[in-house]
Amino acid sequence: MNLLNLSYFKAADFEEIFQLADNFFIAESNSYKQDPILADKKLLNLFFEPSTRTKLSFEVAASNLGMTIFNLDEISSSLTKGESLEDTIEVASNIGIDACVIRHKDSVIHDLADRFPDMVFINAGESSVAHPSQALLDLFTIRQSFDDLSKLSYLVVGDLDHSRVLASFLEGLSIVGAEKISLCSPAELGKRYSDHPNFEEDLNSALVGKDVVMALRIQHERLDSALSISGEEYISKFQLNHRRLLDAIGGDQFILMHPGPVNYGIELHSDVRNQAYCKINNQVRNGVGIRMAILTKALLS
């Protein structure tokens, strides 16, 4: 089974993955156990863009499952000598690689999955199009705080247009039946979503009544050059801080999330970091459990 996007999933498929992750969880240590059920499998990580959380969590997940892990990037492979990506994958297939995790600036993974049907392909970030494993771990993290994901009120704030995380998160929310979804950003960072029925530029108004608030990373270079809004103006109008959250939502029965990396001082104030409602560290930890579940389902189904 490949994981290319979430379009072919149903809510029951999500729950199966979540239950697998639950089974790997060790409550006493708040971590995920080693269970070498994939000890005969080989994993290739192909990351052509920088990654900390996704790459490390796939490596830890694979290690916990007993897999043999190999890492390649553009510099360390023969791609620097003119070899095509297809040739690289063909080599991997011929030497017995079972699964390939790919992050790439272009949408290459779908063609590769079609060309090499005997290998498992997992999308670890595709241009600004999709990041399905991130959406799964985000939904799993929300599930740890709330019983029914379909009944919640959601807000995503930040750079909407350039976020593959948002694209997959919205797809996942649609699958679980969530309907109360709001988006908030400066107009210049929300052009793709300007016709969304609940798109707002007023953060204080958008926050009211929300159960789940997710911030997205703001790229410094966009604020400094491409946009008319300055960094100072963005912070004033769109930064999430403790007082703004409590004043707008009116309590602490909500959760705050961020897929990382976080620019504290830009999209989030540091005063939210250690609050009980902040689930960013939970997201990082859950990356291991969800990716263990993904690998297990992909390779044992």
N, C-alpha and C positions, 0 to 999 in steps of 0.2 A: 504494500500500500504506500503510495506517495502522499506527501503533504505539500501540495503546491499552492493551494489557497483554501478558503473555507466554504466555497460555493457548493460543494457536494456533500456538506455535513448537514445533519439534522440535530436538533437539541439532544436527542437520545445518544448520538455519537459523542457529543461534548461530555455528557454525563458518564459515559463509559471511560473516557480519558481521565476525567476528574476522579472517578473511583479507583482507577489504576494508580494515579498519583497519591490518593489517600492511602492505598495499601503499602506504598513505599515509605510513607511518612513515619518518623519516630517521634512521638509527642514529647518524650522525656528530654530529648536533646534538641528538639525543634529543628530537625535535620532529616535527610533522606538516607535510607539504609543502602548498604551494598548487597546486591542480590544478583549473582553472576549468571543470570538466565540466558544471556547472549554471549557467553564466553567463546563461542565458535564463530562469531561475526566480526567483520572488519569495517571500520568507519573511516571515511575520508572527509576531512573538513577543508573546504575550498572557500576561503574568505578573500574577496577582492576589494573589500572596503573595510575600514577599521571597525573593530568590535571588541568590547570587553565582556559585557554581561552575556550576550548570546553565545559567543564562541566558548568562553570558559564554562558556561552552564552545560552546553552540549558535550564538552570534553568530560566534565565531572559526571554528567548523567551516563555517558557511555562507559566511563571507567567504573561507576557503581554497578553497571550491568555486566561487567567483565569483558567488554569489547576491547579489541586492539584498535588504537586510534592513530591515524596518520594526518598530518597537517601539510597543506600546500597553499602557497599564495602566488601571485603573479611573478614576484621576484625570484622565488626559490624553485620555480618550475621551468620547463622548457618553453613556456609561453614567451619568455624573453628572447628566445632564439627563433621565434616565428611559428612555433607549434600552435595549432588551433585548440580551442577549448574542447571541441569534439574529440580531437586526437588524444588529449589528456585524459578525458573520461574513458575513451576506448582502452587506453593503457590500464587505467584503474580497473576496468571491468575484466580485462584479460588476466590480470594478476590476482583476481579474487576479492576485490573490494565489494562488500555487500550493500553498503549505503553511502550516499554522498550528501553532505550538508553544504549548501551553496548560498553565499551572499554575493550579489553582483549588482553593479549600477544599471545593468540592462536586464530586460526580461528574457533571459536565456534558458531558464530552467525548464520551461514547458517543452521546448524543442528537444532538449536533452532527454527528458523523460520519455518522449515519444520514440527517440532513436535508440534508447537503451532500456528496453522494457524489463530486462532481467535484473536491473539495479533499482534500489529504492532511492528516491530523491526527496529531500526535505528542504523547503524554502526557508532560509534564514535571513531573508531581507532582499526584496526585489525592487530595485529602483525606488520610486515613490508609490509603487502599486500595491504591495502586500508584505505583511510580516505575520503570517498565520500563527506561528508558535508563540509570539508575543501576545497576540489577542487571546489565545487559549490560557496563558498563564495569568493574564489580567482578569479574565472572566473567573478563573479558578480562585484568584485572590478575593474578588468580590463575593463569590459564593461562600467563602469562609466567614464573612461578616453578615450576610443576608440570606434568607431562605429562598426567596423567589426573585430571580433576576428580572423577570418580565414586568414586575410591578414597580420597579425602582425608577427614580428620576435622575438622569445623567447629565453632566456638563463636561464638555471638553474645551479647553482654552489654550490658545497658543498659535503656533505656525501650522495652520490646518492644511494649507495647499501643498506643502512639501513632506507630509507625514505619511509614510507607509503604515505606521502603527495605527493611525486613525482609520485608514481605509479598511484594514482588517478588523479593527475594533467595531466599527459600524456594521460591518458584515456579520460579525458574531452577535451583536446586539439584536440585529434583525432576526437571526436564526432562533434566539431564545425568546423572541416575542416582545422585546422591549419597545415601547412606543414613545416614552417621554424622554426625548434626547434633545439637548440644546448644544449649540456650538457658539463659541465666542472668540473673536480675534479682531485686530485692526482690519479694516476692509481690504487692505493690500495683501494680507496673509490669508484671506478667506474667499478669494475670488471663485474658487471651484465650488464653494458651498453657499454662495450669496443667495441662492434661491431655496436653500433649506428652510423649511417652515419655522424653525426655531433658531435662526441665526441672529445673534445680537452683538453689538459693539459695546454695550454697557455691562461691564462685568458684575457690578453690584446687583443689578437687576437680574442678570442671568443666574446668579448663585442662589437666589431665593428658592427654598424648598427642595434643594438637591440632596440626594442620598450619596451619590458618587461624583466626585470632582476629579478629573484627570487633566494635568498640565502637560503640555508638549514642549519640547526643547525649542528655544529660540536661538537661531544661529547669529552670532555677533555680527558677522559680515553683512547680513541682510539689514540689520538695524543701522549699521555704520555707513552703508553705501546705497543699496538698492531702494530703500524705503524713505518716504518723507518723514515718518515718525522716528524720533530720536530714541536712544536707549533710555534716557531719563523720562521721556513721555510714556514709553511702554511700561516702565516700572510703576509710574504713577497710576496709569489706567488699568493695567492688566496683571500686575504681579499679585500672586496669592500670598497673603500673610495671615498670621493667626487672628488678628483683630478683624480684618476684613471678612474672613471666613465665618467667625462667630457672629459678627454683626449681621451678616446677610442671611446666614442659614438659621441662626437663632438657637444653637445648641451644639452638642458634639456627637449627635447620632448620625454622622456621615463619615465617609472615608475619603482621604486624599491620596491620589496615585500619580505616578510619573514613570514612564518607561525607561528613563535615563538615556544618556547621561544628563544629570541635573546641573543647570547653571544657577547655583544659589546666588541670590543677589539680582537675578534677572527674572526668570519666570516664577521662582519661589523665594520667599524670604527665609533666612536660616531659622527663624523662630518657629517654623512648622516642623522642623526636622525631628524633634523628639516628642512630638505630641502623640497621644494615643490614637488619634484618627489618621495619622500618617502611616501608610502601608507600603512605602517604597521599599523598605528592607524586606518585607514579606514578599513583594513581587520578585526581588532578586533571588531569595531562597526558593520560591516556588518555581522559578525557571528550571531548577534542577529536577524537581519532581515531575513537572509537566513534560519536560523533554525526555525523562526516563519513560514516561507513559507513551509518548509519541514513538520513540524508538521501539518499545516493546510491541505496540500495536502494529507498527509498520513492518516489523521483521518477523513477527510470530503469527500474524493473521493469515 
